[in-house]
Amino acid sequence: MSTTVQSKLDEALNGPAFEKRIRRRNFWDSVSKYGISTGGIGVIFSVLLIMFFLMYVVFPLFVPATIEKSAEYSLPGGQSEKTLYYGVDEYQSSGMRFTESGKLLGFKVDDGSTNFSETLPLNGEQISAYTVVDELKHIVAFGLTDGSVIFAQYGYDVSYPNDVRTITPKVTYPFGEEPLELADGEITHLAVKVFESEMRLAYQKKDSKSIEIKEFTKTESMLTDSITLQEEYTGSFETTNDTSWLMIDTSGRHLYVISKTGVTDFYDIADIESPTLVQHVNLLSGSEKPTVIRFLLGDYSLMIGTNLGNVYQWFPVRDKQNHFALQKIRKFSVGKSPIESIGIELARKGFAVTDKTGMFHLFHSTAERNLGEHSTGDGAAGFVTMSPRADGALVETANGRLIHIAIDNEHPDVSFSSLWSKVWYEGYEEPTYTWQSSSADSDFEPKFSLMPLTFGTIKAAVYSMLFAVPIAILAAIYTAFFMDKSTRQWVKPSVEMIEALPTVILGFLAGLWLAPYMEAHLPGFFSLLLILPIGIIAFGYIWSRLPERIRLLIPVGKRAVVMMPVVIFLGWFALQLSGPIEDLMFDGNMRHWLTASAGIDFDQRNAMVIGFAMGFALIPTIFSVTEDAIYNVPSYLVNGSLALGASGWQTLVGVVLPTASPGIFSAIMLGFGRGVGETMIVLMASGNTPLMEVNIFEGMRTLSANLAVEMAEAEVASSHYRVLFLAGLVLFIFTFIFNTLAEVVRQRMRRKYGSL
């Protein structure tokens, strides 16, 4: 090296300019280093933050109820009379006590001081029977010793003197203060159901084995708003039971005559003049006997408390012949002490239980949850009633005290079993996985099973992958390994541009065009599966038989272009065969044949439509990553294989695909991940039916589509709202676990084939 060159080199590598360059480079190296690190940590932190937020919203679903004693005082009106019923207003400010002598006592819930007193117009008679007619409308009925019945409806007047809310109990008589004459003797058992235009009533007289049934029509006066009852139908039957409970369900057609031992006669009284015995059954076995029986909210399920500390839920189940029979559904183990009383929630399928040890227990029937318990003190805990909002309860004790219990129980209707196990819902023929989050009925039983949504998510992803993976991977193999460079340069970007299509457009086209078109040409779509591969192979064979001078007119790497019109023609030809095939094999209507002859349900928007539409959306993702993985296999591996005498196909199978397998696997996982999280296509083209059916001709509802459909309608902080967030958390965890496993497999494949 000459002296001049050496001096110039020393000058470039030393001095202030050189040190400035080094400092600047070090600065930008540090900026890049910490910027990339900060970005990576930020991404991880954001993902964790999303997960923790989802858990924060979901966590209250599984928090047990808080039960605390709020107040305790002597019974309003004293202990000398037996209590028939308690009522309490929705603010838990005022309560109402009905006694066996006909007294109606209003009191303040916080201290028990009386603020209202009235006596039923019994006309000198005594109350001999009592029943709750409509707990939601606060209507009760009392049978009298002269064979008449009087109806009372309690309520509350709300006023604001001096801007202070004041709630005052009141009592009205919906069918007049004059008792309704029914029988010529003392009524000992009574059951009543009131409907929009009629009333059904069943009763039993003292020392009689006959159950009398009557139906009255309701006529409302346009001038006075008074209601007149007119007897329309009457019927009766003899019972062999020593009746202890007489109950009519919400439909007015099912009557239960229950003895003190639990032996039950179940009657169909749809035709009042000809009652039919449906079933004679013992609700309990062995030495277990009922101590209290109540209807659950909706008056469909019987809740039977026993002397051994259990509560059983029974309700009528319809069989395939459309016949009803009582079926034991659930058992709740409260303790070993006899059940004293059952209180029913007025807005949910929950109930409260008291026993002889003085314990107050809180349950939810559908979720099968024991939500908590609280001791009311020494002695038995007797009559219990729940507040309308289920945030409190009144419990009468055996020693003449009334206890007000405050309850914080926001989400009793969600449990692990109700989310992931089969649940036997009221009115269903068997336990099922069901998602039905809302209804117009106040006695609705929410159905929050995530199983059909999870199943639908996997079903949509699997069917779309069955369509997308073979096409995308085979296309990527040909493009990367066999196609010439110039053709590849416009084929690959063209395929990748499909990914830019908004999925809402694809969903719109799939739902409004593809689904009805596929329904009308169903045989043609199935014939595609045979005609396309057979036609392509046949064309390839014919091409190979052509003279070499003709075949060489098109370079090997560009011959895929020749196949495009062939594929288009074969697809058109297959669809044109739809009509003839349908006429020949399916009597002109394949959909009807599937339903009527094959017994396969068919929905226009189904999994097959999703497979085509969402599979089309997944192809660019899988194709692009797979093509890059194959194209980037080192050329020396390919050249070495060819140099050793391997053919192109042998090189592809033995060298290229094993080397690119981690990338191909990643492409499949990316496609599956997108399929699991896809929303708009399945929302618009799947039918959104939460079914658990593998049938390709039926629809589904996915977790993501369910979030899109119902989140806007969910009440904030409600059980429905939090379960939707739980669905999002399930989708998040599912994707995280699946991607983690996929990465582990990919790394193992990379280590295995990295030595090639």
JOBELHU-V340898 format. One record per pair of residues at least 4 apart in sequence whose ideal C-beta (glycine too) atoms are under 6 Angstrom apart, sorted by the first residue. I is the first residue (numbers start at 0). GAP is how many residues later the second one is. D is the distance in whole Angstrom. If there is no record, write none. Layout:
BEGIN
i->I gap->GAP d->D
i->I gap->GAP d->D
END
This chain:
BEGIN
i->0 gap->4 d->5
i->0 gap->5 d->5
i->9 gap->4 d->6
i->12 gap->5 d->6
i->13 gap->4 d->6
i->30 gap->4 d->6
i->33 gap->4 d->6
i->37 gap->4 d->6
i->40 gap->4 d->6
i->53 gap->671 d->6
i->53 gap->674 d->6
i->53 gap->675 d->4
i->54 gap->4 d->6
i->56 gap->665 d->6
i->56 gap->668 d->4
i->57 gap->664 d->6
i->57 gap->667 d->5
i->57 gap->668 d->5
i->57 gap->671 d->6
i->60 gap->350 d->5
i->60 gap->353 d->5
i->60 gap->661 d->5
i->63 gap->308 d->5
i->64 gap->297 d->6
i->64 gap->306 d->4
i->64 gap->307 d->4
i->64 gap->344 d->4
i->65 gap->342 d->4
i->66 gap->305 d->5
i->66 gap->307 d->4
i->66 gap->340 d->6
i->67 gap->338 d->5
i->68 gap->336 d->6
i->69 gap->334 d->5
i->69 gap->336 d->4
i->70 gap->39 d->6
i->70 gap->333 d->4
i->71 gap->329 d->6
i->71 gap->331 d->5
i->72 gap->39 d->3
i->74 gap->4 d->5
i->74 gap->325 d->5
i->74 gap->327 d->5
i->75 gap->21 d->6
i->75 gap->29 d->5
i->75 gap->31 d->4
i->75 gap->36 d->5
i->75 gap->38 d->5
i->76 gap->28 d->4
i->78 gap->321 d->4
i->80 gap->18 d->4
i->80 gap->19 d->6
i->80 gap->20 d->5
i->81 gap->18 d->5
i->82 gap->300 d->5
i->82 gap->313 d->6
i->83 gap->14 d->5
i->83 gap->16 d->6
i->83 gap->46 d->5
i->84 gap->13 d->4
i->84 gap->55 d->6
i->85 gap->11 d->6
i->85 gap->299 d->4
i->85 gap->308 d->5
i->86 gap->9 d->4
i->86 gap->67 d->5
i->87 gap->4 d->6
i->87 gap->7 d->5
i->87 gap->299 d->5
i->87 gap->306 d->6
i->88 gap->4 d->6
i->88 gap->5 d->5
i->88 gap->67 d->5
i->88 gap->78 d->5
i->89 gap->298 d->4
i->89 gap->299 d->5
i->91 gap->17 d->5
i->91 gap->295 d->5
i->91 gap->300 d->5
i->92 gap->16 d->6
i->92 gap->74 d->4
i->93 gap->12 d->6
i->93 gap->62 d->6
i->93 gap->73 d->5
i->93 gap->75 d->5
i->94 gap->12 d->5
i->94 gap->14 d->5
i->95 gap->10 d->5
i->95 gap->58 d->5
i->95 gap->73 d->5
i->96 gap->8 d->4
i->97 gap->6 d->6
i->98 gap->4 d->5
i->99 gap->27 d->6
i->101 gap->17 d->5
i->101 gap->18 d->4
i->101 gap->20 d->5
i->101 gap->25 d->6
i->102 gap->16 d->6
i->103 gap->14 d->5
i->103 gap->67 d->5
i->104 gap->9 d->6
i->104 gap->12 d->6
i->105 gap->9 d->5
i->105 gap->10 d->3
i->105 gap->63 d->3
i->106 gap->5 d->5
i->106 gap->7 d->5
i->107 gap->5 d->5
i->107 gap->7 d->6
i->108 gap->295 d->5
i->115 gap->53 d->4
i->117 gap->53 d->6
i->120 gap->56 d->5
i->124 gap->19 d->4
i->124 gap->20 d->5
i->124 gap->21 d->5
i->125 gap->19 d->5
i->126 gap->15 d->5
i->127 gap->15 d->5
i->127 gap->17 d->5
i->127 gap->58 d->5
i->127 gap->59 d->6
i->127 gap->60 d->6
i->128 gap->14 d->3
i->128 gap->58 d->5
i->128 gap->59 d->6
i->128 gap->60 d->6
i->128 gap->61 d->4
i->129 gap->12 d->5
i->130 gap->10 d->5
i->130 gap->59 d->5
i->130 gap->60 d->6
i->130 gap->61 d->6
i->131 gap->8 d->6
i->132 gap->6 d->4
i->132 gap->8 d->5
i->132 gap->59 d->5
i->132 gap->61 d->6
i->133 gap->5 d->4
i->135 gap->210 d->6
i->137 gap->15 d->6
i->137 gap->16 d->5
i->137 gap->17 d->6
i->138 gap->14 d->5
i->139 gap->12 d->6
i->140 gap->8 d->6
i->140 gap->10 d->5
i->140 gap->51 d->5
i->141 gap->8 d->5
i->142 gap->6 d->5
i->142 gap->44 d->3
i->142 gap->47 d->4
i->143 gap->4 d->5
i->144 gap->41 d->5
i->146 gap->35 d->6
i->146 gap->36 d->3
i->146 gap->37 d->5
i->146 gap->38 d->5
i->146 gap->40 d->6
i->147 gap->31 d->4
i->147 gap->32 d->6
i->147 gap->33 d->5
i->148 gap->31 d->5
i->148 gap->33 d->6
i->149 gap->29 d->4
i->150 gap->23 d->6
i->150 gap->24 d->5
i->151 gap->19 d->6
i->152 gap->19 d->5
i->152 gap->21 d->5
i->153 gap->17 d->5
i->154 gap->15 d->5
i->155 gap->11 d->5
i->155 gap->13 d->6
i->156 gap->11 d->5
i->156 gap->13 d->6
i->157 gap->9 d->6
i->158 gap->7 d->5
i->159 gap->5 d->6
i->160 gap->5 d->6
i->172 gap->4 d->5
i->174 gap->52 d->6
i->174 gap->54 d->6
i->182 gap->22 d->5
i->184 gap->20 d->4
i->184 gap->21 d->6
i->185 gap->20 d->4
i->186 gap->16 d->5
i->187 gap->16 d->6
i->187 gap->18 d->5
i->188 gap->15 d->4
i->188 gap->54 d->5
i->188 gap->57 d->4
i->189 gap->13 d->5
i->190 gap->11 d->5
i->190 gap->55 d->5
i->190 gap->56 d->5
i->190 gap->57 d->4
i->191 gap->9 d->5
i->192 gap->7 d->5
i->192 gap->55 d->5
i->192 gap->59 d->5
i->193 gap->5 d->5
i->196 gap->21 d->6
i->197 gap->19 d->5
i->198 gap->17 d->5
i->199 gap->15 d->5
i->199 gap->52 d->5
i->200 gap->13 d->5
i->201 gap->9 d->6
i->201 gap->11 d->5
i->201 gap->44 d->6
i->201 gap->46 d->6
i->201 gap->53 d->6
i->202 gap->9 d->6
i->203 gap->7 d->5
i->203 gap->39 d->6
i->208 gap->29 d->5
i->208 gap->30 d->6
i->209 gap->26 d->5
i->209 gap->28 d->6
i->210 gap->26 d->6
i->210 gap->28 d->5
i->211 gap->24 d->5
i->212 gap->22 d->5
i->212 gap->56 d->6
i->212 gap->59 d->5
i->213 gap->17 d->6
i->213 gap->20 d->5
i->214 gap->17 d->5
i->214 gap->18 d->4
i->214 gap->57 d->5
i->215 gap->13 d->4
i->215 gap->15 d->5
i->216 gap->13 d->5
i->216 gap->15 d->5
i->217 gap->9 d->5
i->218 gap->9 d->5
i->219 gap->7 d->5
i->220 gap->5 d->5
i->232 gap->39 d->4
i->232 gap->40 d->6
i->234 gap->37 d->4
i->234 gap->38 d->5
i->234 gap->40 d->6
i->236 gap->38 d->5
i->238 gap->18 d->5
i->238 gap->26 d->6
i->240 gap->16 d->5
i->240 gap->18 d->4
i->240 gap->22 d->6
i->240 gap->24 d->6
i->241 gap->17 d->5
i->242 gap->14 d->6
i->243 gap->15 d->6
i->243 gap->16 d->4
i->244 gap->13 d->4
i->244 gap->48 d->5
i->246 gap->9 d->5
i->247 gap->7 d->5
i->248 gap->5 d->4
i->248 gap->50 d->5
i->248 gap->51 d->6
i->249 gap->48 d->6
i->249 gap->49 d->4
i->249 gap->50 d->5
i->252 gap->16 d->6
i->252 gap->17 d->4
i->254 gap->12 d->4
i->254 gap->14 d->5
i->255 gap->8 d->6
i->255 gap->10 d->6
i->256 gap->8 d->4
i->257 gap->6 d->5
i->258 gap->4 d->5
i->260 gap->28 d->6
i->261 gap->20 d->6
i->261 gap->21 d->4
i->261 gap->22 d->4
i->261 gap->28 d->5
i->262 gap->19 d->5
i->263 gap->17 d->5
i->263 gap->19 d->6
i->264 gap->15 d->6
i->265 gap->12 d->5
i->265 gap->13 d->4
i->265 gap->60 d->5
i->266 gap->8 d->5
i->266 gap->10 d->6
i->267 gap->8 d->5
i->267 gap->10 d->5
i->268 gap->6 d->5
i->277 gap->46 d->6
i->278 gap->46 d->5
i->278 gap->47 d->6
i->280 gap->45 d->6
i->282 gap->21 d->6
i->283 gap->4 d->4
i->287 gap->18 d->5
i->287 gap->20 d->5
i->288 gap->18 d->5
i->289 gap->14 d->5
i->289 gap->16 d->6
i->290 gap->14 d->5
i->290 gap->16 d->5
i->290 gap->47 d->5
i->290 gap->48 d->5
i->291 gap->13 d->4
i->291 gap->47 d->6
i->291 gap->49 d->6
i->291 gap->50 d->5
i->292 gap->11 d->5
i->293 gap->9 d->5
i->293 gap->48 d->4
i->293 gap->50 d->6
i->294 gap->4 d->4
i->295 gap->5 d->4
i->295 gap->7 d->5
i->296 gap->47 d->6
i->296 gap->52 d->6
i->296 gap->146 d->5
i->297 gap->145 d->3
i->299 gap->15 d->5
i->299 gap->126 d->5
i->300 gap->12 d->5
i->300 gap->14 d->4
i->300 gap->125 d->6
i->301 gap->12 d->5
i->302 gap->8 d->6
i->302 gap->10 d->6
i->302 gap->39 d->5
i->303 gap->8 d->5
i->304 gap->6 d->5
i->304 gap->34 d->3
i->304 gap->37 d->5
i->305 gap->4 d->5
i->306 gap->31 d->4
i->308 gap->25 d->5
i->308 gap->26 d->4
i->308 gap->27 d->5
i->308 gap->28 d->5
i->309 gap->21 d->6
i->309 gap->23 d->6
i->310 gap->21 d->4
i->310 gap->23 d->6
i->311 gap->16 d->6
i->311 gap->19 d->5
i->312 gap->16 d->5
i->312 gap->17 d->4
i->312 gap->52 d->6
i->313 gap->12 d->5
i->313 gap->14 d->5
i->314 gap->111 d->6
i->315 gap->8 d->4
i->315 gap->10 d->6
i->316 gap->10 d->4
i->317 gap->6 d->6
i->317 gap->111 d->6
i->318 gap->4 d->5
i->328 gap->95 d->5
i->331 gap->31 d->5
i->333 gap->19 d->5
i->333 gap->27 d->5
i->334 gap->20 d->6
i->336 gap->18 d->4
i->336 gap->19 d->5
i->336 gap->20 d->5
i->337 gap->18 d->5
i->338 gap->14 d->6
i->338 gap->16 d->6
i->339 gap->14 d->5
i->339 gap->15 d->6
i->339 gap->40 d->6
i->339 gap->42 d->5
i->340 gap->13 d->5
i->340 gap->41 d->6
i->340 gap->42 d->5
i->340 gap->43 d->5
i->341 gap->9 d->6
i->341 gap->11 d->6
i->342 gap->9 d->4
i->342 gap->41 d->4
i->342 gap->42 d->5
i->342 gap->43 d->5
i->343 gap->7 d->5
i->344 gap->5 d->4
i->344 gap->41 d->5
i->344 gap->45 d->4
i->345 gap->42 d->5
i->348 gap->16 d->5
i->348 gap->17 d->5
i->348 gap->96 d->5
i->349 gap->14 d->5
i->349 gap->62 d->5
i->350 gap->12 d->6
i->351 gap->10 d->5
i->351 gap->32 d->5
i->351 gap->34 d->6
i->351 gap->41 d->6
i->352 gap->8 d->4
i->353 gap->6 d->6
i->353 gap->27 d->4
i->353 gap->30 d->5
i->353 gap->41 d->6
i->354 gap->4 d->5
i->355 gap->24 d->4
i->357 gap->17 d->6
i->357 gap->18 d->5
i->357 gap->19 d->6
i->357 gap->21 d->6
i->357 gap->23 d->5
i->358 gap->14 d->6
i->358 gap->16 d->6
i->359 gap->14 d->5
i->359 gap->16 d->6
i->359 gap->21 d->6
i->359 gap->35 d->6
i->360 gap->12 d->5
i->361 gap->9 d->4
i->361 gap->10 d->5
i->362 gap->7 d->6
i->363 gap->5 d->5
i->363 gap->48 d->4
i->363 gap->49 d->6
i->365 gap->79 d->6
i->366 gap->46 d->5
i->366 gap->48 d->4
i->366 gap->51 d->5
i->367 gap->49 d->6
i->368 gap->43 d->6
i->368 gap->46 d->5
i->370 gap->38 d->6
i->370 gap->41 d->5
i->375 gap->5 d->5
i->375 gap->19 d->5
i->375 gap->21 d->6
i->375 gap->27 d->5
i->378 gap->18 d->6
i->378 gap->19 d->4
i->378 gap->20 d->5
i->379 gap->18 d->4
i->380 gap->14 d->5
i->380 gap->16 d->6
i->381 gap->14 d->5
i->381 gap->16 d->6
i->382 gap->13 d->4
i->383 gap->9 d->6
i->383 gap->11 d->5
i->384 gap->9 d->5
i->385 gap->4 d->6
i->385 gap->7 d->5
i->386 gap->4 d->6
i->386 gap->5 d->4
i->390 gap->16 d->5
i->391 gap->14 d->5
i->391 gap->15 d->6
i->392 gap->12 d->5
i->393 gap->10 d->6
i->394 gap->8 d->5
i->395 gap->6 d->6
i->396 gap->4 d->5
i->410 gap->308 d->5
i->412 gap->33 d->5
i->412 gap->306 d->6
i->413 gap->34 d->6
i->413 gap->305 d->6
i->416 gap->4 d->4
i->417 gap->5 d->6
i->417 gap->30 d->6
i->418 gap->31 d->5
i->421 gap->9 d->4
i->421 gap->10 d->6
i->421 gap->11 d->6
i->422 gap->8 d->6
i->423 gap->7 d->4
i->424 gap->20 d->6
i->425 gap->19 d->6
i->427 gap->4 d->6
i->432 gap->16 d->5
i->432 gap->18 d->4
i->432 gap->19 d->5
i->432 gap->259 d->6
i->433 gap->13 d->4
i->433 gap->15 d->5
i->434 gap->14 d->6
i->434 gap->17 d->5
i->434 gap->18 d->6
i->434 gap->255 d->4
i->435 gap->11 d->4
i->436 gap->283 d->5
i->438 gap->5 d->4
i->447 gap->275 d->5
i->449 gap->4 d->6
i->450 gap->4 d->6
i->451 gap->238 d->4
i->451 gap->240 d->5
i->452 gap->248 d->6
i->452 gap->250 d->5
i->452 gap->253 d->5
i->454 gap->4 d->6
i->454 gap->237 d->5
i->455 gap->244 d->3
i->455 gap->245 d->5
i->455 gap->246 d->5
i->456 gap->219 d->6
i->456 gap->245 d->4
i->456 gap->246 d->5
i->457 gap->4 d->6
i->458 gap->241 d->5
i->459 gap->150 d->5
i->459 gap->222 d->5
i->459 gap->240 d->6
i->459 gap->242 d->5
i->460 gap->211 d->6
i->460 gap->214 d->4
i->460 gap->215 d->5
i->462 gap->144 d->5
i->462 gap->147 d->6
i->462 gap->148 d->4
i->463 gap->4 d->6
i->463 gap->147 d->5
i->463 gap->150 d->4
i->463 gap->151 d->4
i->463 gap->154 d->6
i->463 gap->211 d->5
i->464 gap->4 d->5
i->464 gap->207 d->6
i->466 gap->144 d->5
i->466 gap->148 d->3
i->467 gap->4 d->5
i->467 gap->147 d->4
i->467 gap->150 d->4
i->467 gap->151 d->5
i->467 gap->154 d->6
i->468 gap->4 d->6
i->469 gap->4 d->6
i->470 gap->4 d->6
i->470 gap->148 d->6
i->471 gap->147 d->5
i->471 gap->150 d->4
i->471 gap->151 d->4
i->472 gap->153 d->5
i->474 gap->148 d->6
i->475 gap->4 d->6
i->475 gap->147 d->5
i->475 gap->150 d->4
i->475 gap->151 d->4
i->476 gap->4 d->6
i->477 gap->4 d->5
i->478 gap->4 d->5
i->478 gap->9 d->6
i->478 gap->12 d->6
i->478 gap->148 d->5
i->479 gap->147 d->5
i->479 gap->150 d->4
i->479 gap->151 d->4
i->480 gap->149 d->6
i->480 gap->171 d->6
i->482 gap->4 d->5
i->482 gap->5 d->5
i->482 gap->74 d->5
i->483 gap->73 d->3
i->486 gap->4 d->6
i->486 gap->70 d->6
i->486 gap->71 d->5
i->487 gap->4 d->6
i->494 gap->125 d->6
i->494 gap->128 d->5
i->495 gap->124 d->5
i->495 gap->128 d->5
i->497 gap->122 d->5
i->498 gap->121 d->4
i->500 gap->4 d->6
i->502 gap->114 d->6
i->502 gap->177 d->4
i->502 gap->178 d->5
i->503 gap->176 d->4
i->505 gap->107 d->6
i->505 gap->111 d->6
i->505 gap->175 d->5
i->506 gap->173 d->4
i->506 gap->174 d->4
i->506 gap->177 d->3
i->506 gap->178 d->5
i->508 gap->4 d->5
i->509 gap->4 d->5
i->509 gap->99 d->6
i->509 gap->103 d->3
i->509 gap->175 d->4
i->510 gap->4 d->6
i->510 gap->173 d->4
i->510 gap->174 d->4
i->512 gap->4 d->6
i->513 gap->4 d->6
i->513 gap->95 d->6
i->514 gap->89 d->5
i->514 gap->90 d->5
i->514 gap->94 d->5
i->517 gap->7 d->6
i->518 gap->85 d->5
i->520 gap->54 d->6
i->520 gap->57 d->4
i->521 gap->68 d->5
i->522 gap->55 d->5
i->522 gap->58 d->4
i->522 gap->59 d->5
i->522 gap->67 d->6
i->523 gap->50 d->5
i->523 gap->51 d->4
i->523 gap->53 d->6
i->523 gap->54 d->3
i->526 gap->4 d->5
i->526 gap->47 d->4
i->526 gap->50 d->5
i->527 gap->4 d->5
i->527 gap->46 d->5
i->529 gap->4 d->6
i->530 gap->4 d->5
i->530 gap->39 d->6
i->530 gap->43 d->4
i->531 gap->38 d->5
i->534 gap->35 d->4
i->538 gap->27 d->5
i->545 gap->4 d->5
i->545 gap->5 d->5
i->547 gap->4 d->6
i->553 gap->4 d->6
i->553 gap->5 d->5
i->562 gap->4 d->6
i->576 gap->4 d->5
i->579 gap->4 d->6
i->580 gap->4 d->6
i->581 gap->4 d->5
i->581 gap->6 d->6
i->581 gap->8 d->5
i->582 gap->5 d->5
i->585 gap->4 d->4
i->585 gap->7 d->4
i->590 gap->11 d->5
i->591 gap->4 d->6
i->592 gap->4 d->5
i->593 gap->4 d->5
i->593 gap->6 d->5
i->593 gap->8 d->5
i->594 gap->7 d->6
i->599 gap->97 d->6
i->600 gap->97 d->6
i->601 gap->95 d->4
i->602 gap->84 d->5
i->602 gap->95 d->5
i->602 gap->96 d->5
i->604 gap->4 d->6
i->604 gap->80 d->5
i->604 gap->81 d->6
i->604 gap->82 d->4
i->604 gap->94 d->5
i->605 gap->91 d->5
i->605 gap->92 d->6
i->605 gap->93 d->5
i->606 gap->89 d->5
i->607 gap->88 d->5
i->608 gap->4 d->6
i->608 gap->76 d->5
i->609 gap->4 d->5
i->609 gap->72 d->6
i->609 gap->75 d->6
i->609 gap->76 d->5
i->610 gap->4 d->5
i->612 gap->68 d->5
i->612 gap->72 d->6
i->613 gap->64 d->6
i->613 gap->67 d->5
i->617 gap->4 d->6
i->617 gap->53 d->4
i->617 gap->57 d->6
i->618 gap->4 d->6
i->619 gap->4 d->6
i->620 gap->49 d->5
i->620 gap->50 d->5
i->620 gap->53 d->6
i->621 gap->4 d->6
i->621 gap->45 d->5
i->621 gap->49 d->4
i->622 gap->4 d->6
i->624 gap->42 d->4
i->625 gap->38 d->5
i->625 gap->41 d->4
i->626 gap->4 d->6
i->627 gap->4 d->6
i->628 gap->31 d->4
i->628 gap->34 d->2
i->628 gap->35 d->6
i->629 gap->30 d->5
i->632 gap->23 d->5
i->632 gap->26 d->5
i->632 gap->27 d->5
i->634 gap->4 d->6
i->635 gap->4 d->6
i->636 gap->18 d->5
i->637 gap->13 d->6
i->638 gap->4 d->6
i->640 gap->5 d->5
i->640 gap->10 d->4
i->640 gap->14 d->5
i->641 gap->9 d->6
i->645 gap->4 d->4
i->645 gap->5 d->5
i->649 gap->4 d->6
i->650 gap->4 d->5
i->651 gap->4 d->5
i->652 gap->4 d->6
i->655 gap->4 d->6
i->657 gap->95 d->5
i->658 gap->94 d->6
i->658 gap->97 d->5
i->659 gap->4 d->6
i->660 gap->88 d->5
i->661 gap->84 d->5
i->661 gap->87 d->5
i->661 gap->88 d->4
i->664 gap->81 d->5
i->665 gap->80 d->6
i->668 gap->73 d->4
i->672 gap->62 d->6
i->676 gap->27 d->6
i->677 gap->4 d->6
i->678 gap->4 d->6
i->678 gap->25 d->4
i->678 gap->26 d->6
i->678 gap->29 d->5
i->680 gap->4 d->6
i->681 gap->4 d->4
i->681 gap->20 d->5
i->681 gap->23 d->5
i->682 gap->22 d->4
i->682 gap->25 d->6
i->685 gap->13 d->5
i->685 gap->14 d->6
i->686 gap->12 d->3
i->687 gap->13 d->5
i->688 gap->10 d->5
i->689 gap->11 d->4
i->690 gap->7 d->6
i->692 gap->5 d->5
i->700 gap->4 d->6
i->700 gap->5 d->5
i->702 gap->24 d->5
i->702 gap->28 d->5
i->705 gap->4 d->6
i->706 gap->4 d->5
i->706 gap->17 d->6
i->706 gap->21 d->6
i->709 gap->4 d->6
i->710 gap->13 d->5
i->713 gap->6 d->5
i->713 gap->7 d->4
i->713 gap->10 d->6
i->714 gap->6 d->6
i->715 gap->5 d->6
i->716 gap->4 d->6
i->729 gap->4 d->6
i->734 gap->4 d->6
i->749 gap->4 d->5
END
